[in-house]
Structure formats: C-alpha cells, structure tokens
C-alpha cells in the first residue's frame, strides 16, 4: 500500500491495475475500509490519498463523499465506487477490472 505524497498522480496510475482510495483520518467508514484494503493488498496495487492533505486532487476528481475508490487500468479510470465495501465485494470488483 502506498500513501500519496504529492507525486505525479497520472504517472502513479499509468501501469497495470490500480485501486486509489480517497480517505480522511477522521472518517469512520474510511478506517473500516482501510482494514479491508490491508487484507487484499497482495492482489492489487493500492494508493491511498488523504483528501484533507491533498484537497487539490480531491477537487480535480470531484470527490464529494468518502471513502471513494477509483480503479485504473493502464492509466485510464475504469470504475469508481463510493462508500464502504466488504472484502468479497472488493475482490469481485478487482476481478471485474482485471477482465476489462
């Protein structure tokens, strides 16, 4: 799991299948999702973006509710989800994105 630190976002998501988690430290559902993401980090590259620290990025993608997950495949956004997701749902979504 990688925590976004102001790098070139487009470059970070340019290769392979990547899950981007927009979250905040004060967000309860974000913390719950973070625990789930820890259990699947061997299945997909995960980048976590703190919306309080990187509001410019959250604004760029019009993130209005968190947690918010975006899936990228080879630099292109292919799916996004808002709200908590359990492990099974996330694994199904990863498989779906991998098969695109």
C-alpha positions as CSV (number, residue, x, y, z in Angstrom):
1,X,0.0,0.0,0.0
2,X,1.3,3.4,-1.0
3,X,0.4,6.7,0.6
4,X,0.2,9.5,-1.9
5,X,2.7,12.2,-1.1
6,X,2.2,14.7,-3.9
7,X,3.8,12.8,-6.7
8,X,2.7,12.9,-10.3
9,X,-0.7,11.2,-9.9
10,X,-1.1,10.3,-13.6
11,X,2.3,8.6,-13.6
12,X,1.4,6.6,-10.5
13,X,-1.7,5.1,-12.1
14,X,-0.2,4.6,-15.6
15,X,0.7,1.0,-15.4
16,X,-1.4,-2.1,-14.6
17,X,-4.5,-2.3,-12.4
18,X,-4.5,0.2,-9.5
19,X,-7.0,0.9,-6.7
20,X,-7.0,4.5,-5.4
21,X,-8.6,5.1,-2.0
22,X,-9.6,8.7,-1.2
23,X,-10.0,8.9,2.5
24,X,-9.6,11.0,5.7
25,X,-8.2,10.1,9.1
26,X,-11.4,11.3,10.8
27,X,-13.7,9.2,8.7
28,X,-15.1,6.0,10.4
29,X,-16.1,4.1,7.2
30,X,-12.6,5.0,5.7
31,X,-10.9,3.4,8.7
32,X,-13.1,0.3,8.2
33,X,-12.3,0.2,4.5
34,X,-8.6,0.7,5.3
35,X,-8.7,-2.5,7.4
36,X,-10.2,-4.4,4.4
37,X,-7.7,-3.0,2.0
38,X,-4.9,-4.3,4.2
39,X,-6.2,-7.8,3.6
40,X,-6.2,-7.5,-0.2
41,X,-3.0,-5.5,-0.8
42,X,-1.3,-8.6,-2.3
43,X,-4.0,-8.7,-5.0
44,X,-3.8,-5.2,-6.4
45,X,-1.6,-2.1,-6.1
46,X,-3.3,0.4,-3.7
47,X,-2.7,4.1,-3.5
48,X,-4.2,6.0,-0.6
49,X,-5.0,9.7,-0.9
50,X,-5.8,11.8,2.1
51,X,-8.4,14.3,0.9
52,X,-7.6,16.7,3.7
53,X,-3.9,16.8,2.8
54,X,-4.4,16.7,-1.0
55,X,-7.7,18.6,-1.5
56,X,-6.5,19.8,-4.9
57,X,-6.5,16.1,-6.1
58,X,-9.9,15.5,-4.4
59,X,-11.2,18.6,-6.2
60,X,-9.7,17.5,-9.5
61,X,-11.7,14.3,-9.3
62,X,-14.8,15.9,-7.7
63,X,-14.7,13.7,-4.7
64,X,-17.7,14.7,-2.6
65,X,-18.1,11.7,-0.3
66,X,-15.6,9.4,1.3
67,X,-14.4,6.7,1.2
68,X,-14.2,6.9,-2.5
69,X,-12.4,4.3,-4.6
70,X,-11.3,4.6,-8.2
71,X,-10.0,1.8,-10.3
72,X,-7.4,2.4,-13.0
73,X,-6.2,0.1,-15.7
74,X,-3.1,1.3,-17.6
75,X,-3.7,4.9,-16.7
76,X,-7.4,5.0,-17.6
77,X,-10.1,5.2,-14.9
78,X,-12.4,2.2,-15.5
79,X,-14.6,2.3,-12.4
80,X,-15.3,4.1,-9.2
81,X,-17.3,3.4,-6.0
82,X,-18.4,5.5,-3.0
83,X,-18.8,4.1,0.5
84,X,-17.6,1.1,2.4
85,X,-17.1,-2.1,0.6
86,X,-16.5,-5.5,2.2
87,X,-13.7,-7.8,1.2
88,X,-15.8,-10.1,-1.0
89,X,-17.3,-7.1,-3.0
90,X,-13.8,-5.6,-3.4
91,X,-12.4,-8.9,-4.6
92,X,-15.2,-9.2,-7.2
93,X,-14.6,-5.7,-8.3
94,X,-10.9,-6.3,-8.7
95,X,-11.6,-9.4,-10.8
96,X,-14.1,-7.4,-12.9
97,X,-11.5,-4.7,-13.6
98,X,-8.8,-7.2,-14.3
99,X,-11.0,-8.8,-17.0
100,X,-11.7,-5.5,-18.8
